[in-house]
Amino acid sequence: MSIREIENLFRKDIHELGCMVNSSEPVTFSINAQINYSNVCETKCRICAYHRGKQFTLSVEEVVSEALKASRAGAKELHIVGSHNPELGIEYFEEIFKKISSQSNATIKALTAAEVYYYAKKEKMSIREFLNRLKSAGLEILTGGGAEILVDSVRKEICPKKCRSEEWLRVMRIAHETGIKSNATMLFGHLESTRHRAIHLYKLRKLQDKTNGFLAFIPLPFHPEGTDFSFKPSPVDILKTIAVSRVVLSNFKGIKAYWVMLGLELAEIALSYGANDLDGTIGKERIAHSAGAKTPEGLGVEELIRIIRNANRIPAERDAFFNILRVYEDRKVRVRE
């Protein structure tokens, strides 16, 4: 699809979009945990409330302790992200990943492409060398954050000190070439237009066609509390964006209804508008909640299953790579071999 064709999708009626993406496939979720290692950040983006709170940086031991506690409680996926902290470097992450991977079978999904770019530049390393070292330490998947909107004119307004759009895409391309999978996000509902969203989706689609390294796409509605902006997307705008994402990014395994930022009710509705994944149990999440997200810190498996069934879909637990592990059909669990 061309950028103009994608942009035209946003002009369609929401019900027409819903019919285009209607599906009966299972809706997946994972048993996961989020760990935010620091909010001390050099870039101080205008769209971010996270860096404005009381500053903290977890020690290696504290991050590892949280990770192992989550793993012992059943987490199969550890989502570790933080900030652009000038006091941290590659050895901090190497030590964390090595200690976790030596004591746990949970998949380490950590760092955004923006964090990778920042820390590699700080260490005067190539992106490839930086990623290869972290892969050797246990990193398997990059998170999708830091993408915001992949249009530099917008980035200059909302995150002027963060990596440029092509630098974000280059980090992801190199990660995929080195055997590290990743997710991708889009933060929408602030200063961008639907054309900017279309450009963002077009760039992701083109890179996925080349590398097939992306696993899931996470459309993130902007929360303005504590930021420099007051805009917020409407529920209809959110559902249309999720539906358009599903149409455009048909080469991604998952389109997430990230309940932390959507809210539980809208996340349930999103399962009828193109989303086929509910993310997971999450645990203690700090970034979205610092910007005003009014959702629980974490959900149990039973609640995730209830939300999916309320949407008349079949719940299924997956691993971090979107392999289905268990299907919950008719209140019976079928385990995939």
Residue frames relative to the residue before (quaternion, step in Angstrom):
aa qw qx qy qz dx dy dz
M 1.0000 0.0000 0.0000 0.0000 0.00 0.00 0.00
S 0.4269 -0.6771 0.5357 0.2689 3.55 -1.12 0.70
I 0.6644 -0.4791 0.3766 0.4326 3.56 -1.28 0.24
R 0.6527 0.5128 -0.3215 0.4557 3.59 0.96 -0.83
E 0.6454 0.5135 -0.3267 0.4615 3.60 0.96 -0.77
I 0.6393 0.5033 -0.3254 0.4817 3.58 1.03 -0.76
E 0.6428 0.5276 -0.3235 0.4514 3.56 0.95 -0.87
N 0.6488 0.5287 -0.3148 0.4477 3.58 1.01 -0.78
L 0.5648 0.5948 -0.3882 0.4202 3.60 1.13 -0.51
F 0.6401 0.5384 -0.3247 0.4417 3.57 1.04 -0.74
R 0.6457 0.5236 -0.3165 0.4568 3.59 1.22 -0.40
K 0.5241 0.6393 -0.4109 0.3844 3.58 1.25 -0.20
D 0.5920 -0.5528 0.4537 0.3717 3.53 -1.28 0.47
I 0.5832 -0.6195 0.3954 0.3462 3.57 -1.00 0.80
H 0.6546 0.5105 -0.3243 0.4535 3.59 1.03 -0.71
E 0.6105 0.5334 -0.3390 0.4773 3.57 1.13 -0.67
L 0.6446 0.5032 -0.3163 0.4808 3.58 0.99 -0.80
G 0.6303 0.5440 -0.3318 0.4434 3.56 1.00 -0.82
C 0.6545 0.5012 -0.3086 0.4745 3.58 1.00 -0.78
M 0.6325 0.5525 -0.3288 0.4319 3.58 1.06 -0.71
V 0.7920 0.3095 -0.1449 0.5060 3.58 1.02 -0.75
N 0.3529 0.7500 -0.4951 0.2603 3.60 1.24 0.17
S 0.0462 0.8116 -0.5746 0.0946 3.58 -0.84 0.97
S 0.2964 -0.7428 0.5711 0.1849 3.54 -1.25 0.48
E 0.3871 0.7332 -0.4805 0.2857 3.58 1.25 0.17
P 0.6105 -0.5471 0.3991 0.4107 3.62 -1.12 0.44
V 0.3264 -0.6917 0.6051 0.2212 3.54 -1.26 0.52
T 0.2568 -0.8136 0.5108 0.1055 3.54 -0.67 1.11
F 0.0250 -0.7446 0.6653 0.0483 3.50 -1.41 0.28
S 0.2561 -0.7551 0.5774 0.1758 3.55 -1.24 0.29
I 0.3965 -0.6302 0.5930 0.3066 3.52 -1.30 0.34
N 0.1630 0.8158 -0.5198 0.1940 3.53 -0.13 1.32
A 0.1929 -0.7572 0.6083 0.1396 3.53 -1.34 0.02
Q 0.2543 -0.7528 0.5883 0.1501 3.55 -1.08 0.78
I 0.0580 -0.7743 0.6301 0.0073 3.53 -1.03 0.90
N 0.1341 -0.7834 0.6046 0.0526 3.58 -0.69 1.12
Y 0.2913 -0.8338 0.4493 0.1346 3.56 -0.28 1.31
S 0.8092 -0.0536 0.0586 0.5822 3.63 1.12 -0.54
N 0.1867 -0.7539 0.6078 0.1652 3.56 -1.26 0.39
V 0.4213 0.6649 -0.4872 0.3781 3.59 1.26 0.31
C 0.0927 0.8449 -0.5074 0.1419 3.57 -0.32 1.24
E 0.4088 -0.7369 0.4981 0.2044 3.53 -0.85 1.05
T 0.6885 0.5201 -0.2975 0.4086 3.61 1.03 -0.68
K 0.1000 -0.8537 0.5078 0.0580 3.61 1.17 -0.57
C 0.0109 -0.8477 0.5295 -0.0300 3.57 0.69 1.12
R 0.5505 -0.6426 0.4360 0.3064 3.56 -1.09 0.77
I 0.6763 0.4856 -0.2895 0.4722 3.60 1.15 -0.51
C 0.6617 0.5471 -0.2772 0.4313 3.58 1.27 -0.20
A 0.2199 -0.7582 0.6016 0.1215 3.55 -0.99 0.94
Y 0.5094 0.7052 -0.3909 0.3005 3.54 1.24 -0.54
H 0.7163 0.4618 -0.2652 0.4508 3.60 0.87 -0.94
R 0.6365 0.5686 -0.3196 0.4115 3.60 1.24 -0.33
G 0.5609 0.6005 -0.3905 0.4151 3.56 1.26 -0.14
K 0.7319 -0.3667 0.3066 0.4857 3.55 -1.31 -0.12
Q 0.4249 -0.7497 0.4485 0.2371 3.56 -0.65 1.12
F 0.0703 0.7798 -0.6189 0.0625 3.52 -1.09 0.81
T 0.0240 -0.7422 0.6680 0.0484 3.53 -1.32 0.43
L 0.3249 -0.7510 0.5445 0.1844 3.55 -0.70 1.09
S 0.4651 -0.6468 0.5233 0.3026 3.55 -1.11 0.68
V 0.6822 -0.4402 0.3693 0.4522 3.57 -1.29 0.21
E 0.6777 0.5085 -0.2936 0.4427 3.56 0.85 -0.98
E 0.6531 0.5117 -0.3204 0.4570 3.60 1.00 -0.75
V 0.6469 0.5014 -0.3237 0.4747 3.60 0.96 -0.81
V 0.6679 0.4993 -0.3006 0.4629 3.58 0.88 -0.96
S 0.6371 0.5324 -0.3288 0.4500 3.58 0.96 -0.84
E 0.6571 0.4955 -0.3102 0.4760 3.61 0.92 -0.88
A 0.6622 0.5227 -0.3035 0.4428 3.57 0.95 -0.90
L 0.6974 0.4656 -0.2775 0.4688 3.57 0.86 -0.94
K 0.6019 0.5442 -0.3536 0.4653 3.57 1.09 -0.65
A 0.6646 0.4926 -0.2960 0.4775 3.59 0.96 -0.88
S 0.6446 0.5256 -0.3184 0.4547 3.57 0.98 -0.85
R 0.6600 0.4991 -0.3106 0.4678 3.59 0.93 -0.84
A 0.6704 0.4841 -0.2918 0.4806 3.59 1.17 -0.58
G 0.7002 -0.5002 0.2526 0.4424 3.59 1.28 0.09
A 0.4528 0.6980 -0.4560 0.3160 3.61 1.23 -0.10
K 0.1997 -0.7877 0.5758 0.0897 3.56 -0.89 0.98
E 0.7498 0.2735 -0.1404 0.5859 3.56 1.32 -0.22
L 0.1100 -0.7974 0.5927 0.0267 3.58 -0.73 1.10
H 0.1605 -0.7995 0.5781 0.0267 3.54 -0.54 1.28
I 0.0237 0.8327 -0.5463 0.0874 3.59 -0.27 1.28
V 0.1965 0.7645 -0.5888 0.1739 3.58 -0.49 1.21
G 0.0745 -0.8213 0.5647 0.0311 3.55 -1.23 0.37
S 0.6885 -0.4344 0.3920 0.4285 3.55 -0.42 -1.25
H 0.5203 -0.5647 0.5081 0.3902 3.54 -1.34 -0.32
N 0.0261 0.8503 -0.5184 0.0865 3.52 0.38 1.32
P 0.3715 -0.7737 0.4667 0.2134 3.63 -0.44 1.15
E 0.6446 0.5282 -0.3215 0.4496 3.59 1.25 -0.30
L 0.6822 0.4700 -0.2830 0.4833 3.60 1.24 -0.19
G 0.0572 -0.7972 0.6006 0.0231 3.55 -1.26 0.45
I 0.7942 -0.3586 0.2128 0.4420 3.52 -1.33 -0.05
E 0.6316 0.5517 -0.3520 0.4156 3.61 0.98 -0.72
Y 0.5725 0.5765 -0.3690 0.4514 3.60 1.13 -0.60
F 0.7185 0.4368 -0.2488 0.4807 3.58 0.82 -1.00
E 0.6164 0.5472 -0.3497 0.4454 3.59 1.00 -0.76
E 0.6748 0.4947 -0.3029 0.4563 3.56 0.87 -0.91
I 0.6368 0.5244 -0.3242 0.4630 3.58 0.98 -0.84
F 0.7128 0.4660 -0.2763 0.4455 3.58 0.72 -1.04
K 0.6414 0.5243 -0.3277 0.4542 3.59 0.98 -0.79
K 0.6833 0.4838 -0.2966 0.4594 3.58 0.88 -0.89
I 0.6540 0.4972 -0.3239 0.4692 3.60 0.98 -0.77
S 0.7141 0.4728 -0.2719 0.4389 3.59 0.76 -1.03
S 0.6489 0.5120 -0.3264 0.4584 3.60 1.13 -0.48
Q 0.7720 0.3379 -0.1695 0.5111 3.58 1.22 -0.43
S 0.7698 0.2695 -0.1414 0.5610 3.59 1.28 -0.04
N 0.3722 -0.7124 0.5486 0.2300 3.55 -1.21 0.55
A 0.4323 0.7053 -0.4638 0.3170 3.61 1.25 0.04
T 0.4904 -0.6579 0.4934 0.2883 3.56 -1.09 0.76
I 0.2914 -0.7455 0.5742 0.1724 3.57 -0.87 0.96
K 0.0033 0.7556 -0.6522 0.0607 3.54 -0.63 1.26
A 0.1942 0.8277 -0.4844 0.2063 3.56 -0.18 1.23
L 0.8347 0.2456 -0.2190 0.4417 3.50 -1.38 0.54
T 0.3554 -0.6909 0.5912 0.2162 3.50 -1.16 0.75
A 0.6401 -0.4935 0.4018 0.4304 3.57 -1.27 0.21
A 0.6154 0.5454 -0.3441 0.4532 3.58 1.11 -0.65
E 0.6441 0.4988 -0.3193 0.4842 3.60 1.01 -0.78
V 0.6328 0.5296 -0.3327 0.4565 3.59 0.94 -0.85
Y 0.6572 0.5084 -0.3092 0.4626 3.57 0.88 -0.94
Y 0.6708 0.5125 -0.2954 0.4472 3.58 0.88 -0.97
Y 0.7397 0.4265 -0.2519 0.4556 3.59 0.70 -1.04
A 0.6125 0.5309 -0.3589 0.4628 3.61 1.07 -0.62
K 0.6502 0.5038 -0.3088 0.4775 3.58 0.99 -0.86
K 0.6435 0.5284 -0.3161 0.4546 3.57 0.98 -0.86
E 0.7222 0.4243 -0.2311 0.4949 3.59 1.03 -0.82
K 0.3725 -0.7417 0.4669 0.3051 3.58 1.37 -0.07
M 0.4394 0.6600 -0.4625 0.3968 3.55 0.99 0.99
S 0.5113 -0.5727 0.5202 0.3740 3.52 -1.27 0.29
I 0.6256 -0.5289 0.4114 0.3997 3.57 -1.21 0.46
R 0.6608 0.5272 -0.3113 0.4342 3.57 0.93 -0.90
E 0.6621 0.4928 -0.3150 0.4686 3.60 0.90 -0.85
F 0.6383 0.5359 -0.3212 0.4496 3.57 0.95 -0.90
L 0.7038 0.4630 -0.2691 0.4667 3.58 0.84 -0.97
N 0.6350 0.5289 -0.3400 0.4488 3.59 0.97 -0.75
R 0.6440 0.5112 -0.3287 0.4646 3.59 0.99 -0.73
L 0.6846 0.4656 -0.2949 0.4769 3.58 0.93 -0.83
K 0.6016 0.5412 -0.3587 0.4653 3.58 1.09 -0.62
S 0.6452 0.5132 -0.3124 0.4720 3.59 0.98 -0.80
A 0.6712 0.4944 -0.2887 0.4709 3.58 1.16 -0.62
G 0.7085 -0.4697 0.2611 0.4575 3.61 1.23 -0.26
L 0.4734 0.6679 -0.4516 0.3548 3.61 1.23 -0.05
E 0.1052 -0.8213 0.5593 0.0386 3.58 -0.85 0.98
I 0.7983 0.1184 -0.0340 0.5895 3.58 1.11 -0.68
L 0.3066 -0.6970 0.6107 0.2173 3.56 -1.14 0.71
T 0.4614 -0.6399 0.5272 0.3158 3.57 -1.11 0.64
G 0.5479 -0.6695 0.4110 0.2873 3.57 -1.24 0.26
G 0.4720 0.7330 -0.4081 0.2708 3.57 1.26 -0.13
G 0.6852 0.4998 -0.3624 0.3865 3.52 -1.38 0.12
A 0.5254 0.6409 -0.4150 0.3754 3.58 1.25 -0.16
E 0.0580 -0.8195 0.5587 0.1137 3.57 1.05 -0.89
I 0.6608 -0.3572 0.3074 0.5842 3.60 -0.23 -1.30
L 0.3456 -0.7773 0.4956 0.1753 3.56 -0.68 1.11
V 0.4888 0.5684 -0.4741 0.4617 3.52 0.76 1.21
D 0.4164 -0.7735 0.4148 0.2373 3.57 -0.41 1.20
S 0.5984 0.5589 -0.3808 0.4297 3.62 1.05 -0.56
V 0.6551 0.4720 -0.3031 0.5061 3.59 1.13 -0.63
R 0.6444 0.5406 -0.3216 0.4349 3.56 0.94 -0.87
K 0.6114 0.5620 -0.3515 0.4322 3.60 1.07 -0.68
E 0.6925 0.4591 -0.2681 0.4877 3.57 1.18 -0.55
I 0.7943 0.3500 -0.1716 0.4659 3.59 0.87 -0.88
C 0.8043 0.0287 0.0016 0.5935 3.60 1.11 -0.62
P 0.0434 -0.8848 0.4633 0.0261 3.58 0.75 1.08
K 0.7241 0.4280 -0.2567 0.4761 3.63 1.09 -0.53
K 0.5452 0.6072 -0.3996 0.4177 3.58 1.28 -0.04
C 0.6863 -0.4809 0.3408 0.4261 3.58 -1.23 0.38
R 0.5277 -0.6277 0.4734 0.3215 3.56 -1.19 0.59
S 0.7071 -0.4869 0.3059 0.4115 3.54 -1.24 0.39
E 0.6876 0.4728 -0.3009 0.4617 3.61 0.86 -0.87
E 0.6125 0.5327 -0.3526 0.4655 3.59 1.13 -0.54
W 0.6159 0.5271 -0.3375 0.4785 3.60 1.05 -0.74
L 0.6813 0.4835 -0.2859 0.4694 3.57 0.89 -0.94
R 0.6378 0.5322 -0.3320 0.4469 3.60 1.02 -0.75
V 0.6189 0.5272 -0.3453 0.4687 3.59 1.00 -0.78
M 0.6726 0.4919 -0.3041 0.4617 3.58 0.90 -0.89
R 0.6359 0.5269 -0.3365 0.4526 3.60 0.97 -0.78
I 0.6730 0.4841 -0.2959 0.4746 3.57 0.91 -0.91
A 0.6125 0.5447 -0.3489 0.4543 3.59 1.00 -0.77
H 0.6720 0.4921 -0.2974 0.4667 3.57 0.87 -0.93
E 0.6504 0.5202 -0.3144 0.4556 3.58 1.01 -0.77
T 0.7047 0.4400 -0.2648 0.4896 3.59 1.12 -0.61
G 0.6055 -0.5966 0.3447 0.3982 3.58 1.27 0.11
I 0.5373 0.5783 -0.4205 0.4473 3.59 1.24 0.36
K 0.3113 -0.7440 0.5631 0.1801 3.57 -0.71 1.07
S 0.0987 -0.8016 0.5849 0.0744 3.58 -1.25 0.14
N 0.3569 -0.6476 0.6096 0.2856 3.48 -1.42 0.05
A 0.2098 -0.7465 0.6068 0.1744 3.58 -1.32 -0.07
T 0.1744 -0.7844 0.5887 0.0883 3.55 -1.10 0.72
M 0.0851 -0.7326 0.6594 0.1457 3.50 -1.42 -0.01
L 0.1988 -0.7602 0.6094 0.1057 3.57 -0.74 1.08
F 0.0415 0.8393 -0.5341 0.0925 3.58 -0.42 1.21
G 0.6599 0.5211 -0.3810 0.3844 3.53 -1.29 0.41
H 0.5798 0.5538 -0.3894 0.4533 3.60 1.19 0.47
L 0.8374 -0.1223 0.1060 0.5222 3.63 -0.31 -1.20
E 0.5756 0.6479 -0.3625 0.3429 3.57 1.22 -0.37
S 0.3868 -0.6799 0.5687 0.2544 3.55 -1.31 0.37
T 0.6503 -0.4830 0.3785 0.4478 3.57 -1.25 0.08
R 0.5848 0.5534 -0.3857 0.4507 3.61 1.09 -0.48
H 0.6352 0.5160 -0.3337 0.4679 3.60 0.99 -0.75
R 0.6288 0.5100 -0.3364 0.4810 3.59 1.02 -0.73
A 0.6395 0.5300 -0.3248 0.4523 3.57 0.99 -0.83
I 0.6397 0.5133 -0.3232 0.4721 3.60 0.97 -0.82
H 0.6271 0.5464 -0.3212 0.4528 3.57 0.98 -0.89
L 0.6977 0.4639 -0.2735 0.4724 3.59 0.79 -1.01
Y 0.6230 0.5472 -0.3326 0.4492 3.58 1.04 -0.79
K 0.6681 0.5016 -0.3038 0.4580 3.60 0.91 -0.88
L 0.6498 0.5051 -0.3185 0.4702 3.58 1.00 -0.78
R 0.6388 0.5312 -0.3233 0.4529 3.57 0.95 -0.88
K 0.6699 0.5063 -0.2992 0.4532 3.59 0.90 -0.92
L 0.6705 0.4797 -0.3116 0.4724 3.61 0.91 -0.80
Q 0.6453 0.5147 -0.3271 0.4600 3.59 0.98 -0.77
D 0.5999 0.5553 -0.3553 0.4534 3.60 1.07 -0.68
K 0.7043 0.4678 -0.2592 0.4669 3.58 1.07 -0.75
T 0.8300 0.2790 -0.1043 0.4715 3.59 0.84 -0.97
N 0.1676 -0.8026 0.5398 0.1907 3.59 1.12 -0.70
G 0.4270 0.7388 -0.4261 0.3004 3.56 1.10 0.71
F 0.5889 0.5643 -0.3794 0.4368 3.59 1.24 -0.23
L 0.3038 -0.7420 0.5723 0.1720 3.53 -1.10 0.76
A 0.8265 -0.0381 0.0904 0.5543 3.57 0.62 -1.14
F 0.2735 -0.7167 0.6175 0.1739 3.51 -1.33 0.50
I 0.1217 -0.8007 0.5859 0.0287 3.56 -0.92 0.97
P 0.1806 -0.7696 0.6038 0.1030 3.62 -0.39 1.18
L 0.1211 -0.8246 0.5524 0.0131 3.58 -0.61 1.16
P 0.2779 -0.7621 0.5571 0.1779 3.63 -0.50 1.09
F 0.4992 -0.6902 0.4464 0.2741 3.54 -0.85 1.00
H 0.1457 -0.7436 0.6474 0.0816 3.54 -1.09 0.88
P 0.2933 -0.8386 0.4375 0.1388 3.62 -0.44 1.17
E 0.4910 0.6956 -0.4436 0.2799 3.60 1.12 -0.44
G 0.8314 0.1829 -0.1560 0.5010 3.57 -0.83 1.00
T 0.6208 0.5121 -0.3537 0.4768 3.60 1.26 0.21
D 0.6471 -0.5199 0.3842 0.4041 3.58 -1.29 -0.13
F 0.7158 0.4365 -0.2326 0.4929 3.59 1.26 -0.13
S 0.3052 -0.7650 0.5418 0.1679 3.56 -1.25 0.39
F 0.4717 0.6909 -0.4347 0.3336 3.59 1.27 0.00
K 0.0217 0.7798 -0.6255 0.0159 3.54 -1.25 0.52
P 0.4244 -0.7171 0.4778 0.2781 3.64 -0.75 0.92
S 0.4834 -0.6562 0.4988 0.2949 3.55 -1.14 0.67
P 0.6594 -0.4966 0.3673 0.4284 3.62 -1.19 0.30
V 0.6427 0.5109 -0.3327 0.4639 3.61 0.97 -0.78
D 0.6381 0.5216 -0.3221 0.4659 3.59 0.97 -0.84
I 0.6413 0.5238 -0.3197 0.4606 3.59 0.98 -0.83
L 0.6892 0.4773 -0.2898 0.4618 3.59 0.83 -0.96
K 0.6401 0.5155 -0.3298 0.4644 3.61 1.00 -0.76
T 0.6531 0.5157 -0.3135 0.4574 3.58 1.00 -0.81
I 0.6369 0.5074 -0.3282 0.4787 3.58 1.01 -0.75
A 0.6663 0.5078 -0.3065 0.4519 3.59 0.92 -0.88
V 0.6504 0.4988 -0.3160 0.4778 3.58 0.94 -0.87
S 0.6220 0.5474 -0.3395 0.4452 3.58 1.00 -0.80
R 0.6554 0.5145 -0.3136 0.4554 3.57 0.96 -0.85
V 0.6430 0.5164 -0.3228 0.4644 3.59 1.00 -0.81
V 0.7252 0.4542 -0.2473 0.4546 3.57 0.78 -1.06
L 0.7863 0.3165 -0.1520 0.5085 3.58 0.83 -1.00
S 0.0984 0.8222 -0.5476 0.1201 3.56 0.78 1.05
N 0.6434 0.5079 -0.3237 0.4725 3.59 1.26 -0.23
F 0.5551 0.5345 -0.4117 0.4865 3.61 1.26 0.37
K 0.5071 -0.6591 0.4560 0.3170 3.59 -0.99 0.74
G 0.8351 0.1200 -0.0242 0.5363 3.56 0.90 -0.86
I 0.1171 -0.7063 0.6898 0.1077 3.51 -1.27 0.63
K 0.2379 -0.8363 0.4821 0.1076 3.57 -0.35 1.23
A 0.2378 -0.6622 0.6862 0.1843 3.46 -1.31 0.67
Y 0.1529 -0.8295 0.5337 0.0603 3.55 0.09 1.33
W 0.2900 -0.8316 0.4479 0.1540 3.54 0.13 1.36
V 0.5422 0.6305 -0.4031 0.3820 3.59 1.13 -0.55
M 0.7875 0.3076 -0.1494 0.5128 3.59 0.94 -0.90
L 0.6478 0.5069 -0.3264 0.4657 3.60 1.20 -0.42
G 0.3969 -0.6384 0.5394 0.3794 3.55 1.00 -0.88
L 0.6169 -0.6064 0.3566 0.3530 3.56 -1.07 0.70
E 0.6731 0.5047 -0.3121 0.4414 3.61 0.89 -0.86
L 0.6959 0.4543 -0.2858 0.4771 3.58 0.86 -0.90
A 0.5950 0.5533 -0.3645 0.4550 3.60 1.08 -0.63
E 0.6357 0.5222 -0.3257 0.4660 3.58 1.01 -0.77
I 0.6650 0.4900 -0.3018 0.4760 3.58 0.93 -0.87
A 0.6170 0.5768 -0.3384 0.4148 3.59 1.04 -0.79
L 0.5842 0.5859 -0.3688 0.4236 3.60 1.19 -0.46
S 0.6699 0.4283 -0.2937 0.5306 3.58 1.31 -0.15
Y 0.7112 0.4033 -0.2416 0.5226 3.57 1.30 0.06
G 0.8190 -0.3173 0.1160 0.4637 3.54 0.90 0.94
A 0.6004 0.5512 -0.3822 0.4356 3.61 1.11 -0.41
N 0.0740 -0.8077 0.5842 0.0283 3.57 -0.97 0.85
D 0.7187 0.3205 -0.2340 0.5709 3.56 1.27 0.40
L 0.2690 -0.7813 0.5503 0.1198 3.56 -1.01 0.89
D 0.5259 -0.6263 0.3784 0.4336 3.57 1.31 0.40
G 0.5666 -0.6238 0.4194 0.3377 3.62 -0.31 -1.09
T 0.7797 -0.3461 0.2604 0.4521 3.50 -1.30 -0.40
I 0.2690 -0.8440 0.4202 0.1965 3.58 1.36 -0.47
G 0.1517 -0.7791 0.5932 0.1350 3.60 0.43 -1.11
K 0.7917 -0.3219 0.2248 0.4680 3.58 -1.18 -0.51
E 0.0117 -0.8024 0.5939 -0.0570 3.56 -0.40 1.31
R 0.2210 -0.8268 0.5096 0.0883 3.60 -0.76 1.03
I 0.6497 0.5857 -0.3397 0.3457 3.60 0.91 -0.87
A 0.7218 0.4178 -0.2543 0.4897 3.61 0.70 -1.05
H 0.6577 0.5208 -0.3215 0.4391 3.57 0.97 -0.78
S 0.6040 0.5538 -0.3620 0.4444 3.60 1.11 -0.53
A 0.7062 0.4239 -0.2484 0.5098 3.59 1.24 -0.49
G 0.7234 -0.4945 0.2384 0.4186 3.58 1.18 0.42
A 0.3574 0.7174 -0.5225 0.2909 3.62 1.16 0.25
K 0.2171 -0.8112 0.5371 0.0799 3.59 -0.77 1.08
T 0.4351 0.6918 -0.4574 0.3506 3.58 0.96 0.84
P 0.6449 -0.5088 0.3791 0.4261 3.60 -1.23 0.28
E 0.5870 -0.5666 0.4314 0.3849 3.57 -1.22 0.37
G 0.8024 -0.0512 0.0396 0.5933 3.57 1.11 -0.56
L 0.2586 -0.7455 0.5907 0.1687 3.56 -1.29 0.36
G 0.4332 -0.6670 0.5346 0.2859 3.55 -1.20 0.52
V 0.6761 -0.4867 0.3640 0.4165 3.54 -1.27 0.35
E 0.6372 0.5480 -0.3339 0.4268 3.60 0.94 -0.85
E 0.6639 0.4964 -0.3052 0.4687 3.60 1.00 -0.80
L 0.6276 0.5218 -0.3341 0.4713 3.60 1.01 -0.75
I 0.6495 0.5098 -0.3089 0.4720 3.56 0.97 -0.87
R 0.6402 0.5322 -0.3238 0.4495 3.60 0.99 -0.84
I 0.6491 0.5166 -0.3163 0.4602 3.60 0.94 -0.90
I 0.6750 0.4951 -0.2956 0.4603 3.58 0.90 -0.92
R 0.6736 0.4836 -0.3012 0.4708 3.59 0.92 -0.84
N 0.6005 0.5575 -0.3579 0.4477 3.59 1.08 -0.62
A 0.6811 0.4510 -0.2702 0.5096 3.56 1.19 -0.56
N 0.4645 -0.7038 0.4165 0.3397 3.59 1.33 0.24
R 0.5172 0.5956 -0.4389 0.4303 3.53 0.99 0.88
I 0.4929 -0.6503 0.4950 0.2985 3.57 -1.25 0.42
P 0.3295 -0.7569 0.5261 0.2041 3.64 -0.69 1.01
A 0.0240 0.7873 -0.6156 0.0244 3.56 -1.11 0.69
E 0.3302 -0.7231 0.5701 0.2076 3.56 -0.93 0.89
R 0.1232 -0.7918 0.5968 0.0413 3.56 -1.02 0.88
D 0.4461 -0.6173 0.5435 0.3529 3.52 -1.34 0.04
A 0.7483 -0.4167 0.2670 0.4417 3.58 -1.27 -0.03
F 0.7013 0.4512 -0.2553 0.4893 3.59 1.22 -0.48
F 0.5287 -0.6719 0.3645 0.3691 3.57 1.33 0.31
N 0.3823 0.6463 -0.5408 0.3790 3.53 1.06 0.82
I 0.3891 -0.7340 0.5049 0.2345 3.59 -0.76 1.01
L 0.2381 -0.7932 0.5532 0.0906 3.55 -0.85 1.07
R 0.8035 -0.0031 0.0492 0.5933 3.59 0.94 -0.90
V 0.1652 -0.7600 0.6209 0.0975 3.55 -1.03 0.80
Y 0.2351 -0.7794 0.5699 0.1121 3.56 -0.81 1.04
E 0.0912 0.8092 -0.5667 0.1253 3.56 0.08 1.34
D 0.8507 -0.0096 -0.0134 0.5254 3.59 -0.91 0.96
R 0.6433 -0.5613 0.2995 0.4259 3.53 1.06 0.91
K 0.5898 0.4920 -0.3985 0.5012 3.55 1.21 0.53
V 0.3610 -0.7391 0.5296 0.2071 3.58 -1.01 0.74
R 0.0900 -0.7687 0.6316 0.0454 3.54 -0.84 1.03
V 0.2442 -0.7911 0.5483 0.1180 3.59 -0.60 1.14
R 0.3500 -0.7237 0.5602 0.1999 3.55 -0.89 0.98
E 0.3747 -0.7165 0.5412 0.2309 3.57 -0.86 0.94
